[in-house]
Amino acid sequence: MNILRAKLTKHAQLDAIPLRYGLITAQIITLEEVQRDDISTRRQKPVEISAGNAHYLADAYDEQDNFLFRGRFVLKAINSAEADYIVITVLPISQSHSDRAVSEIVKAQRETGVWSSEFIRDTLHPLYISDQIGDSNQLFNKLVELASRSEIEDSQAAVERLETIIQEHEERARELEQINSEYREKIFSLERNKPGYANEDLELTDAYTLSAVDTIFRTKRNGDRVECVRLIFSESVPDRIMDVGFDRNGEIFSKASSLVGLKVKTVTWKPHFFTPMKWFRDVYPA
């Protein structure tokens, strides 16, 4: 993969690129000299790896073939129905600048209309590349300093809103982490009590919208054809399959069919052998 057409998410286009590269670009870009970074890909969170996200270094060009910058692009797994790759976010090549909290705060402020992409580009980018806003505390302190110099309109209100957003973000992150952890353990407990389970590793995917359930056949290496249950999703993620031999009474097929239209998570046994974004052993409502 040396040249590809890519579509930026709103976060990548309006937050990440203005913050990290000081540019505001169109949503469609072209990536050239594309090189996969396996080390950084493996360092992602398990849920990001399970989703099939991968890190690439590449040169970005606009649709007029003007060079924009060389950066680190996190690409979403693509399926055959998609015309473009999806850029989830754009990171610095060195990955040595701001933490995830800074990115989340910038996104929240832009989505609520407090900051524009122009403000992120013109005011925050110079601070970012000079390592003055490496974490959420530095960002907050720098904004207080800017406010004291009247560089932010309605500065006191802006600082107060930022402080509230930081607190709400941290509280909500803790709540979600606890909820996800408890639900994950509940699912794993159910899986461990199933017949045939022999202390294998388990992995649970992120939530995706289940759009259809059917059966297909796959061909094994020895040429045998095996019937499989297939899950199809609304999002741009791969289909997931399970050999019907693991669902002889059709119970999982029926359960999956009842969840069509809902967000679901799938669980995999031995994820190092059975990729979570390709295989599943059961499906649960998110």
Summary of the structure (lengths in Angstrom):
residues: 286
radius of gyration: 22.1
end to end distance: 34.5
largest distance: 73.1
contacts: 829
relative contact order: 0.11
helix: 38%
strand: 28%
